[in-house]
Amino acid sequence: MFKIGLAEDDQKIAALIKTGLEEYGYEITSIPDGQQALEIFNANHFDLVILDIMMPGLNGIAVCRQLRTANKSISILMLSALGAIDDKVTGLNSGADDYLVKPFHFKELLARIEALLRRHQPLATKIDEQILSYDDITLNIYSKEVQRAGTPITLTAKEFTLLELFLRNPNRLLSRQYIAENAWDINFDTGTNVIDVYINFLRNKIEKGFDKKLIHTKINMGYILK
């Protein structure tokens, strides 16, 4: 599960972002003050932080600069009602990876978060990471063998890729767009039902004959392994 820090003093906006992202399986820590946010972000692990610019304590620009100095790898998304080119340049030059102008659509915020996490959290396995597992299912990256409760399961290449994607993101809701970009070519047409068809193929192989279902559907949102 990815951990996201949210520094936003507008409690209504913060609540909407927190609730929305939690529905997609992210763990959110929300802080309304810039100085407090910087202390919490530096003291704890976060995969990504979202910074509002206008905050009490330290503003988002100052938080971003200090956070980037201390942590070169963390993803930083800046939010602001300031949409002029100079404002965006200032935000990006302070160390932010992306800059989103308020008001924004939640789908765009989600897409930008997923893009940043893909950039900084690539799917490629580490050299010593050979086995992925969840509950009673295991997947061997190198031998391409899959087992559930000790029973071998034969998957096609695409089904294997889908299962690997789910095993790398347990308890996280994956949108169809995210699945399309990571299991198919990035230009894959998400208007088709190919993703749903292949996930049904995968379900039939890893769930048939077992009492516990692993891949669950969130209508109009995506799929989750839990």
BAFI-3210 file (N, C-alpha, C; in Angstrom, 3 decimals, decimal comma, padded with zeros to 6 digits):
// residues 226
n [1|2|3|4|5|6|7|8|9|10|11|12|13|14|15|16|17|18|19|20|21|22|23|24|25|26|27|28|29|30|31|32|33|34|35|36|37|38|39|40|41|42|43|44|45|46|47|48|49|50|51|52|53|54|55|56|57|58|59|60|61|62|63|64|65|66|67|68|69|70|71|72|73|74|75|76|77|78|79|80|81|82|83|84|85|86|87|88|89|90|91|92|93|94|95|96|97|98|99|100|101|102|103|104|105|106|107|108|109|110|111|112|113|114|115|116|117|118|119|120|121|122|123|124|125|126|127|128|129|130|131|132|133|134|135|136|137|138|139|140|141|142|143|144|145|146|147|148|149|150|151|152|153|154|155|156|157|158|159|160|161|162|163|164|165|166|167|168|169|170|171|172|173|174|175|176|177|178|179|180|181|182|183|184|185|186|187|188|189|190|191|192|193|194|195|196|197|198|199|200|201|202|203|204|205|206|207|208|209|210|211|212|213|214|215|216|217|218|219|220|221|222|223|224|225|226]
n.u [000,843|000,627|001,911|000,747|001,378|-000,462|-000,534|-002,547|-004,453|-007,108|-009,810|-012,059|-011,340|-009,145|-010,415|-011,984|-010,022|-008,607|-010,605|-011,327|-008,884|-008,366|-010,358|-009,270|-007,329|-005,066|-002,952|-003,487|-002,110|-003,082|-002,258|-002,676|-000,901|002,037|004,674|004,393|003,762|006,188|007,879|006,662|006,749|009,498|010,179|008,959|008,207|007,109|005,592|004,778|004,081|001,599|001,368|-000,114|000,160|-000,429|-000,294|-000,581|002,141|004,810|004,909|003,894|005,944|008,296|008,251|008,507|011,076|012,760|012,093|012,816|015,559|016,271|015,332|015,783|014,417|011,654|008,300|006,741|003,863|002,429|-000,182|-002,218|-004,021|-002,897|-002,281|-000,667|001,993|004,502|004,097|003,823|006,362|007,941|007,057|007,823|010,570|011,243|011,428|009,309|007,656|005,426|002,666|-000,435|-003,301|-005,776|-009,314|-009,590|-010,229|-011,011|-010,300|-008,184|-006,286|-005,873|-004,834|-002,429|-001,091|-000,805|000,846|003,192|003,920|004,424|006,685|008,566|008,361|009,037|007,786|009,540|011,281|013,467|016,830|017,106|014,581|012,446|010,135|006,743|003,991|000,701|-001,706|-002,645|-001,448|001,238|003,853|006,438|008,913|011,034|010,962|008,421|006,356|003,266|001,401|-001,350|-002,208|-000,410|-001,094|-000,299|-000,746|-001,530|-000,804|-001,428|000,830|-000,134|-002,023|-000,310|001,175|-000,843|-001,531|000,908|000,965|-001,189|-000,237|001,892|000,622|-001,100|-004,251|-004,845|-006,784|-006,946|-007,220|-008,836|-007,443|-004,891|-004,223|-004,273|-002,136|000,020|-000,040|-000,577|000,240|000,967|-000,718|-003,005|-006,423|-008,691|-011,384|-012,429|-013,520|-011,499|-009,703|-011,416|-012,248|-009,845|-009,199|-011,288|-010,611|-008,262|-009,288|-010,881|-008,929|-007,376|-009,179|-011,212|-012,542|-011,623|-012,492|-012,149|-012,344|-010,146|-009,633|-011,399|-014,191|-014,689|-017,321|-017,337|-014,916|-012,617|-010,337|-009,413|-007,029|-007,629]
n.v [-001,196|002,155|005,035|008,239|011,624|014,453|017,859|020,314|023,100|023,778|022,358|021,152|020,591|018,946|016,796|015,760|014,937|013,069|011,131|010,291|009,225|007,195|005,409|004,305|002,727|003,914|004,955|007,619|010,480|013,378|016,784|020,046|022,188|023,861|023,787|021,727|019,693|019,403|018,443|015,989|014,677|014,448|012,779|010,361|007,585|008,259|007,631|009,509|013,008|015,536|018,907|021,859|025,271|027,746|027,893|027,909|028,530|027,210|027,943|026,070|026,129|026,601|024,324|022,341|022,873|022,393|019,772|018,436|018,823|017,204|014,746|013,128|011,356|011,174|011,544|014,549|016,408|019,405|021,568|024,308|027,441|029,282|029,846|030,891|030,947|031,668|031,062|028,285|027,596|028,458|026,686|024,169|024,565|024,659|022,079|020,360|017,596|017,702|019,885|021,008|022,806|024,432|024,976|021,395|018,299|015,263|012,888|013,686|014,394|011,864|010,470|011,835|011,292|008,494|008,400|009,634|007,844|005,581|006,440|006,744|004,387|001,835|-001,089|-003,119|-005,921|-006,317|-007,607|-009,643|-010,364|-012,775|-014,282|-013,571|-013,162|-013,683|-014,174|-017,433|-017,743|-017,929|-016,558|-017,073|-015,089|-015,645|-018,382|-018,441|-019,793|-020,515|-020,965|-022,049|-022,585|-024,670|-025,948|-026,263|-023,738|-022,991|-020,309|-017,935|-015,700|-013,059|-013,274|-013,967|-011,600|-009,846|-010,988|-010,682|-007,888|-007,378|-008,707|-007,134|-004,959|-005,311|-005,083|-002,639|-000,526|-000,873|001,052|000,727|002,137|002,282|-000,435|-000,941|000,641|-000,561|-003,280|-003,534|-001,974|001,515|003,076|001,656|000,990|001,890|001,904|-000,449|-003,803|-005,524|-005,681|-006,403|-008,889|-010,400|-010,339|-011,824|-014,280|-014,754|-014,870|-017,191|-019,132|-018,867|-018,888|-020,759|-023,591|-022,935|-021,677|-019,043|-015,874|-013,793|-011,605|-008,716|-006,802|-003,339|-001,526|000,497|001,546|-000,144|-002,830|-004,963|-006,690|-008,606]
n.w [000,000|-000,923|000,720|001,337|001,961|002,893|002,735|003,495|004,194|003,899|005,113|003,990|001,320|001,888|003,183|001,110|-000,733|000,817|001,451|-001,132|-002,174|-000,353|-000,998|-003,227|-002,252|-001,108|001,612|003,678|005,206|006,683|007,052|008,374|008,524|007,494|008,707|010,586|008,820|007,376|009,390|010,013|007,529|007,167|009,241|008,826|006,592|003,345|000,217|-001,557|-001,520|-001,177|-001,662|-000,618|-001,599|-000,244|003,015|006,626|008,955|007,462|003,967|001,001|-000,926|000,559|002,188|000,252|-000,843|001,381|001,984|-000,361|-000,333|001,780|000,974|-001,849|-003,461|-003,017|-004,249|-005,242|-005,365|-006,214|-005,165|-006,103|-006,177|-007,693|-010,909|-012,904|-015,353|-014,270|-011,584|-011,668|-012,630|-010,496|-008,499|-009,581|-009,819|-007,187|-006,461|-006,868|-008,456|-010,021|-010,838|-009,967|-010,751|-008,801|-009,220|-009,472|-011,237|-009,608|-010,894|-012,506|-010,599|-009,430|-011,650|-012,053|-009,671|-009,866|-012,107|-011,140|-009,121|-010,629|-011,951|-009,931|-008,554|-010,030|-011,780|-012,251|-011,002|-008,143|-008,102|-006,229|-005,643|-006,005|-005,506|-005,394|-003,252|-001,882|000,539|-000,068|-002,509|-004,811|-006,841|-009,077|-010,250|-012,025|-012,875|-013,793|-012,605|-011,029|-008,086|-006,089|-002,846|-002,932|-005,268|-008,653|-011,158|-014,430|-016,455|-019,096|-020,856|-020,658|-018,600|-016,537|-016,323|-015,474|-012,967|-011,635|-011,496|-009,750|-007,454|-006,789|-005,884|-003,526|-001,817|-002,883|-004,852|-008,275|-011,068|-014,308|-016,225|-015,079|-015,025|-017,777|-018,700|-017,487|-017,996|-020,629|-023,785|-023,466|-024,978|-025,147|-025,861|-023,640|-023,804|-024,621|-023,639|-023,042|-020,886|-018,756|-019,692|-019,717|-017,012|-016,005|-017,166|-015,694|-013,087|-013,267|-013,363|-011,010|-008,950|-009,249|-007,756|-005,299|-002,077|-001,188|-002,642|-004,459|-006,233|-006,523|-007,705|-008,100|-008,883|-011,753|-011,024|-010,742|-009,987|-007,203|-005,244|-002,567]
ca.u [000,000|001,393|001,618|000,740|001,211|-001,241|-000,445|-003,620|-005,123|-008,553|-010,252|-013,030|-010,571|-008,345|-011,297|-012,377|-008,867|-008,307|-011,644|-011,235|-007,689|-008,503|-011,205|-008,405|-006,362|-003,910|-002,956|-003,326|-001,903|-003,416|-001,752|-003,139|000,091|003,244|005,799|004,099|003,852|007,601|008,423|006,094|007,253|010,908|010,333|008,266|008,306|005,984|005,929|004,436|003,425|000,827|001,577|-000,777|001,142|-000,798|-000,569|000,007|003,456|005,594|004,107|004,249|007,224|009,355|008,219|009,022|012,522|013,442|011,847|013,610|016,961|016,462|014,880|015,867|013,641|010,206|007,498|006,074|002,835|002,037|-001,514|-002,322|-004,966|-002,071|-002,119|000,161|003,191|005,576|003,795|004,151|007,817|008,457|006,762|008,651|011,964|011,461|011,666|008,111|007,644|004,247|001,967|-001,842|-003,990|-007,135|-009,953|-009,193|-011,071|-010,356|-009,710|-006,877|-005,391|-005,557|-003,968|-001,097|-000,494|-000,402|001,986|004,367|004,298|005,036|008,002|009,486|008,201|008,889|007,321|010,623|011,653|014,855|017,532|016,946|013,154|012,053|008,811|005,684|002,934|-000,391|-002,574|-002,102|-001,010|002,624|004,271|007,877|009,225|011,995|010,518|007,065|005,452|002,245|000,735|-002,283|-002,319|000,420|-001,565|000,217|-001,727|-000,930|-001,318|-000,852|001,750|-000,887|-002,593|000,815|001,466|-001,922|-001,393|002,077|000,567|-002,004|000,583|002,747|-000,236|-002,190|-005,130|-004,916|-007,694|-006,279|-008,152|-008,617|-006,391|-003,614|-003,972|-003,977|-000,818|001,075|-000,109|-000,646|000,894|000,417|-001,761|-004,104|-007,754|-009,413|-012,812|-012,854|-013,674|-010,457|-009,187|-012,385|-012,233|-008,644|-009,284|-012,177|-009,801|-007,366|-010,106|-011,294|-007,806|-006,827|-010,232|-012,086|-012,230|-011,208|-013,595|-011,874|-012,112|-009,039|-009,752|-012,746|-014,551|-015,334|-018,048|-016,966|-013,686|-011,489|-010,222|-008,532|-006,647|-007,752]
ca.v [000,000|003,385|006,024|009,603|012,714|015,561|019,116|021,160|023,719|023,825|021,053|020,555|020,006|017,856|015,655|015,184|014,236|011,920|010,119|009,765|008,404|005,989|004,483|003,659|001,883|004,632|005,330|009,079|011,263|014,764|017,778|021,356|023,222|023,610|023,411|020,398|018,754|019,167|017,597|014,639|014,093|014,105|011,768|009,131|007,222|008,490|007,414|010,735|014,041|016,553|020,159|023,111|026,351|028,715|027,222|028,540|027,986|027,336|027,719|024,859|026,299|026,399|022,908|021,573|023,061|021,710|018,335|017,928|018,813|016,062|013,487|013,316|010,374|011,232|012,234|015,733|017,021|020,683|022,080|025,750|028,229|030,160|029,088|031,566|030,207|031,956|030,327|026,877|027,490|028,568|025,438|023,095|024,861|024,417|020,657|019,559|016,790|018,063|021,065|020,920|024,050|024,367|023,709|020,299|017,114|014,219|011,911|014,184|014,246|010,442|010,101|012,406|010,526|007,188|008,613|009,901|006,618|004,697|006,972|006,551|003,036|000,984|-002,455|-004,091|-006,549|-006,268|-008,806|-010,696|-010,555|-013,812|-014,806|-012,687|-013,989|-013,043|-015,223|-018,757|-017,786|-017,517|-016,370|-017,033|-014,167|-016,177|-019,650|-018,207|-020,770|-019,983|-021,980|-021,624|-023,634|-025,775|-026,490|-025,505|-023,094|-022,605|-019,029|-017,362|-014,599|-011,876|-013,571|-013,895|-010,177|-009,285|-011,468|-010,008|-006,514|-007,407|-009,119|-006,008|-003,891|-005,906|-004,192|-001,334|-000,513|-000,538|001,496|000,102|002,897|001,856|-001,801|-000,854|001,227|-001,400|-004,646|-003,415|-000,773|002,717|003,625|000,696|001,600|001,459|001,890|-001,819|-004,608|-006,544|-005,812|-007,179|-010,258|-011,083|-010,518|-012,974|-015,458|-014,954|-015,317|-018,581|-020,034|-018,823|-018,939|-021,914|-024,694|-022,399|-020,980|-017,616|-015,067|-012,875|-010,390|-008,171|-005,700|-002,114|-001,098|001,788|002,046|-000,997|-004,142|-004,971|-007,984|-008,537]
ca.w [000,000|-000,985|001,759|000,800|002,911|002,329|003,475|002,952|005,336|003,647|005,608|003,074|000,222|002,444|003,453|-000,173|-001,291|001,678|001,263|-002,495|-002,362|000,461|-001,752|-004,217|-001,566|-000,589|003,030|003,657|006,425|006,337|008,006|007,919|008,803|006,739|009,556|011,111|007,702|007,087|010,451|009,874|006,282|007,352|010,289|008,460|005,179|002,447|-001,189|-002,291|-000,721|-001,885|-000,929|-000,966|-001,479|000,780|004,279|007,813|009,282|006,226|002,767|000,278|-001,616|001,550|002,576|-000,881|-000,938|002,490|001,868|-001,482|000,100|002,684|000,353|-003,295|-004,212|-002,773|-005,259|-004,693|-006,210|-005,629|-005,477|-005,877|-006,957|-008,513|-012,140|-013,904|-015,730|-013,316|-010,349|-011,924|-012,725|-009,126|-007,811|-010,118|-009,496|-005,753|-006,274|-007,109|-009,673|-010,813|-010,323|-010,359|-010,401|-008,269|-008,890|-010,341|-011,183|-008,834|-011,816|-012,949|-009,449|-009,320|-012,768|-011,834|-008,570|-010,400|-013,006|-010,319|-008,430|-011,629|-012,273|-008,810|-008,031|-011,206|-011,534|-012,421|-009,746|-007,724|-008,506|-005,245|-005,385|-006,938|-005,209|-004,932|-002,664|-001,142|001,051|-000,382|-003,902|-005,008|-008,230|-009,219|-011,333|-012,980|-013,458|-014,300|-011,990|-010,125|-007,277|-005,053|-001,833|-003,364|-006,548|-009,801|-012,026|-015,705|-016,946|-020,309|-020,572|-020,233|-017,283|-015,600|-016,132|-014,649|-011,595|-011,061|-011,197|-008,532|-006,317|-006,425|-005,353|-002,743|-001,049|-003,543|-005,991|-009,530|-012,101|-015,609|-016,888|-014,498|-015,514|-019,204|-018,917|-016,931|-018,520|-022,089|-024,287|-022,836|-025,832|-025,205|-025,858|-022,440|-024,066|-024,876|-022,426|-023,045|-019,526|-017,975|-020,202|-019,263|-015,563|-015,807|-017,452|-014,559|-011,954|-013,468|-013,126|-009,653|-007,939|-009,441|-006,863|-003,997|-001,408|-001,020|-003,835|-004,241|-007,050|-006,346|-008,598|-007,617|-010,076|-012,346|-010,432|-011,058|-009,346|-006,038|-004,683|-001,110]
c.u [000,879|000,936|001,779|000,536|000,526|-001,131|-001,411|-004,405|-006,626|-009,123|-011,268|-012,309|-009,766|-009,194|-011,708|-011,235|-008,589|-009,315|-011,531|-010,054|-007,746|-009,392|-010,394|-007,241|-005,117|-004,077|-002,590|-003,125|-002,095|-002,966|-002,120|-002,112|001,414|004,419|005,607|004,224|005,308|008,207|007,943|006,642|008,715|011,114|009,739|008,438|007,009|006,461|005,714|003,830|002,732|000,897|000,711|000,252|000,815|-001,230|-000,012|001,322|004,385|004,672|004,648|005,585|008,376|009,420|008,852|010,541|013,261|013,275|012,704|015,097|017,250|016,152|014,812|014,881|012,126|009,500|006,742|005,125|002,350|000,653|-001,549|-003,421|-004,219|-001,697|-001,292|001,420|004,314|005,358|004,164|005,658|008,447|008,250|007,652|010,129|012,280|011,664|010,462|008,237|006,496|003,516|000,546|-002,586|-005,402|-008,023|-009,566|-010,215|-010,309|-009,679|-008,343|-005,863|-004,938|-004,585|-002,547|-000,363|000,016|000,807|003,268|004,852|004,916|006,474|009,016|009,408|008,010|008,498|008,451|011,085|013,122|015,503|017,301|015,484|012,614|010,618|007,886|004,581|001,897|-001,363|-001,951|-001,644|000,417|002,943|005,782|008,228|010,057|011,535|009,135|006,065|004,511|001,606|-000,268|-002,530|-001,563|000,022|-001,029|-000,922|-001,011|-001,600|-000,693|000,062|001,000|-001,508|-001,505|001,141|000,420|-001,777|-000,193|001,741|-000,256|-001,156|001,540|001,949|-001,377|-002,953|-005,195|-005,833|-006,937|-007,326|-007,867|-007,515|-005,015|-003,239|-003,569|-002,557|000,307|001,070|-000,211|000,185|000,200|-000,699|-002,956|-005,453|-008,563|-010,921|-013,330|-012,975|-012,611|-009,893|-010,109|-012,371|-011,028|-008,641|-010,229|-011,447|-008,917|-008,128|-010,482|-010,173|-007,330|-007,894|-011,139|-011,626|-011,745|-012,350|-013,389|-011,619|-011,032|-009,179|-011,202|-012,959|-015,151|-015,997|-017,678|-015,673|-012,477|-011,532|-009,234|-008,277|-006,701|-008,398]
c.v [001,246|004,358|007,427|010,596|013,880|016,778|020,109|021,746|023,891|022,440|020,374|019,880|018,808|016,610|014,967|014,379|012,961|010,791|009,468|008,837|007,129|004,959|003,724|002,913|002,583|004,908|006,806|009,638|012,727|015,713|019,171|022,486|022,873|023,137|022,004|019,336|018,407|018,234|016,159|013,948|013,666|012,947|010,413|008,852|007,527|008,246|008,675|011,723|015,031|017,825|021,284|024,233|027,285|027,989|028,034|027,854|028,243|027,175|026,509|024,946|026,024|024,942|022,059|021,665|022,281|020,199|017,731|017,871|017,576|014,730|013,671|012,435|010,491|011,996|013,386|016,310|018,286|021,086|023,576|026,361|029,189|029,417|029,753|030,748|030,423|031,196|028,851|026,674|027,553|027,273|024,304|023,314|024,649|022,935|019,774|018,781|017,166|019,186|021,031|022,149|023,762|025,329|022,634|019,174|016,015|013,195|012,370|014,072|012,798|010,009|010,626|011,666|009,186|007,323|008,849|008,645|005,613|005,135|006,643|005,156|002,078|-000,435|-003,475|-004,616|-006,308|-007,613|-009,952|-010,964|-011,545|-014,269|-013,688|-013,572|-013,133|-014,147|-016,575|-018,884|-017,264|-017,461|-016,243|-016,217|-014,828|-017,469|-019,544|-019,241|-020,086|-021,146|-021,316|-022,795|-024,883|-026,397|-025,657|-024,954|-022,625|-021,332|-018,684|-016,205|-013,371|-012,078|-013,489|-012,430|-009,514|-009,708|-010,813|-008,579|-006,457|-007,752|-008,024|-004,858|-004,467|-004,851|-002,775|-001,442|-000,044|-000,147|000,769|000,821|002,457|000,470|-001,764|-000,367|000,317|-002,823|-004,683|-002,213|000,461|003,351|002,686|001,396|001,072|001,496|000,490|-002,578|-005,695|-006,761|-006,679|-008,651|-011,023|-011,279|-011,669|-014,282|-015,801|-015,466|-016,794|-019,550|-020,030|-018,936|-020,161|-023,071|-024,259|-021,591|-019,471|-016,950|-014,031|-011,561|-009,918|-006,961|-004,550|-001,490|000,331|002,355|001,182|-002,299|-004,064|-006,403|-007,866|-009,796]
c.w [000,000|000,104|001,179|001,931|002,232|003,245|002,852|004,120|005,133|003,977|004,698|001,909|000,715|002,661|002,152|-000,784|-000,498|001,455|-000,109|-002,682|-001,525|-000,223|-002,804|-003,553|-001,057|000,912|003,126|005,062|006,054|007,446|007,503|008,031|008,137|007,581|010,124|010,015|007,406|008,122|010,310|008,629|006,412|008,321|009,917|006,971|004,445|001,021|-002,006|-001,306|-001,645|-001,057|-001,483|-000,801|-000,320|002,055|005,436|008,170|008,118|005,027|002,004|-000,444|-000,653|001,995|001,487|-000,964|000,144|002,401|000,754|-001,125|000,949|002,015|-001,162|-004,067|-004,048|-003,890|-004,602|-005,734|-005,520|-006,109|-005,221|-006,714|-007,878|-009,791|-013,214|-014,177|-014,721|-012,005|-010,511|-011,973|-011,334|-008,362|-008,273|-009,798|-008,017|-005,453|-006,514|-008,419|-010,596|-010,100|-010,863|-009,839|-009,887|-009,057|-009,903|-010,230|-010,451|-009,752|-012,302|-011,820|-009,326|-010,420|-012,568|-010,712|-009,087|-011,321|-012,213|-009,612|-009,393|-011,918|-011,177|-008,203|-009,207|-010,837|-011,619|-011,080|-009,413|-008,034|-007,526|-004,911|-006,413|-006,745|-004,744|-004,375|-001,970|-000,737|000,705|-001,834|-004,013|-006,497|-008,248|-010,468|-012,419|-013,646|-014,079|-013,764|-011,010|-009,385|-006,351|-004,119|-002,265|-004,685|-007,706|-010,664|-013,282|-016,227|-018,289|-019,909|-020,059|-018,862|-016,209|-015,284|-015,248|-013,192|-010,914|-010,660|-009,914|-007,307|-005,872|-005,803|-004,522|-001,951|-001,620|-004,747|-007,234|-010,564|-013,408|-016,383|-016,391|-015,011|-016,987|-019,447|-018,452|-017,460|-020,046|-022,507|-023,714|-023,652|-025,987|-025,071|-024,679|-022,633|-024,365|-023,554|-022,320|-021,634|-018,684|-018,400|-019,663|-017,750|-015,232|-016,116|-016,249|-013,345|-012,074|-013,130|-011,679|-008,563|-008,062|-008,569|-005,503|-003,394|-001,375|-002,365|-003,520|-004,997|-007,015|-007,250|-007,814|-008,838|-010,471|-011,793|-010,793|-010,298|-008,192|-005,598|-003,172|-000,583]
res [m|f|k|i|g|l|a|e|d|d|q|k|i|a|a|l|i|k|t|g|l|e|e|y|g|y|e|i|t|s|i|p|d|g|q|q|a|l|e|i|f|n|a|n|h|f|d|l|v|i|l|d|i|m|m|p|g|l|n|g|i|a|v|c|r|q|l|r|t|a|n|k|s|i|s|i|l|m|l|s|a|l|g|a|i|d|d|k|v|t|g|l|n|s|g|a|d|d|y|l|v|k|p|f|h|f|k|e|l|l|a|r|i|e|a|l|l|r|r|h|q|p|l|a|t|k|i|d|e|q|i|l|s|y|d|d|i|t|l|n|i|y|s|k|e|v|q|r|a|g|t|p|i|t|l|t|a|k|e|f|t|l|l|e|l|f|l|r|n|p|n|r|l|l|s|r|q|y|i|a|e|n|a|w|d|i|n|f|d|t|g|t|n|v|i|d|v|y|i|n|f|l|r|n|k|i|e|k|g|f|d|k|k|l|i|h|t|k|i|n|m|g|y|i|l|k]
***
